[in-house]
Amino acid sequence: QVRLVESGGGLVQAGGSLRLSCEARGIIRGVRVLAWYRQAPGEQRELVATLTLDGRTDYADSVKGRFTISKDNIKNTLYLQMNSLEPEDTAVYYCNVDQTGGNYWGQGTQVTVSS
């Protein structure tokens, strides 16, 4: 079984930056897609960024040019670098690992952007 542990959320002023981390505890095998999602109050969970096995990345239009998804295979960690944050980015952020053997989610980390 895989457990995803998230960290890095917090409160930041508009224009600031945060880096979210998602560490995989357990054996990762058969990964198809790595991703970050977010869910704002009263909204449905939306896809923010993806990273495929072949290294391709994609981003929601709302975060293109500001967010970067990456990973460290040795540390078994997925990252989301968030720059030029806006109040509209306020949400709970979740990492996700889609494998041939199942789908796994992090516990969520709150990102709040003020002003």
N, C-alpha and C positions, 0 to 999 in steps of 0.2 A: 504494500500500500504506500501511497505517496501523500505526504502532508506538506502543504505550502504555508510558510510563515512569512507574513508581510511586516514591513517596518518602513519608517521614513516620512509618514504623514505628519501633519501639523498645521499650525496657523501661520500664514504668511501675508504680507502686504502685496497688493497688486503690483505687478512688475517684477516680483521676486521669483525665486527658484526653489524647487524641492527635488529630491531624488528618492524615488521609491525602490525598495528592494523586496524580492520574493525568493526566499531560499527554499529549495526542495529538500525535504527530509525523506529519504528512502530511495529506492532504485527507480531511475527514470529510464524507461525503455519504450521504444516505438512511438516517440513523439512526432506528432504531425504539425501542430501549431501551438506556439506560445503567444499569449495575449494579455492585454490589460483592458479591463472594463471599468466603467464607473456608473454610479447611480446617485442622482441628485434627489433631494426630498420631493416626493410626489411624482417622480418620473420613473420610467422604465430603465432597466439596466442597458447601457449602450456600449458598443465596442469602440475602444479608443485607439488601440494599436495592435498589430500582429507581427510576429516574426516566425517565418516558416523554416522547415528543416534545411532548406537550401540557402538560407540566409536572406531571403526577401523580406522586406518590411512594407507595411502599409499603415496609413493613419486616417483617422476621421478628418474630414475637411476642417473642422473647428480647431484642430490642434496641429495641423501641418505647419512645419516651420518652427514650431515651438517645443514639441515633445520629441524625444528620441527613445526608442526601445532597443535594448541590447541585452546580452547575456555573457556570463562567465562560466564556461563549462567546468573548469576546475573547481570553482566554488559552488557549482550547481545553483546559481543565482540569476534571476531575471531582474532587469532594472528598467525603470522609466524615469528618464531625466526630463523634468518639466521646467521650462524657462518662460519668462514673460507671462507669468500666471495672471489670470483675470478672474474677477468674481464669479463669472459663469463657469469656471472650472471647479467650483466648490462641489464636492461629492464624496461619497465613499468609493475608494478605488479597490478593485479586486484583480488579482492575477489569476490566470487560468492556464492549465496545461491540458491539451487534448492529445490523448494517446490512443493507440490501437486497443489498449486494454481498459480504457476508461477516461473519464473527464474529471479533473480536480480543480478546486477553487481555494484561494487564500481566504483568510478570515475577514479581510477588508481593513482598510486604513483610511481614516478621515483626513481629507484635505480641505482646508477652509481658507479662502482668499478674501481679504477684507479690502474695503475702499474701492 
